[in-house]
């Protein structure tokens, strides 16, 4: 899944899928590290998206406060 086209919801869904496979014991040792790395990358992506969204919302609210004065 290419990150430039990835949405937060898609990344979160994939993380949940990986966690389910790990919890169910569906992954062999060879695939486990690959999936854990993928989940780690997806978590970083989600964290970045949340940070960007928080900054956008803060800017919008600050702009709204300036308009009210």
ABEGO torsion letter per residue (X at the ends): XBAAABBAAAAAAAAAAAAAAAAAGABBAAAAAAAAAAAAAAAAAAAAAAAAAAAAAAAAAAAAAAAAX
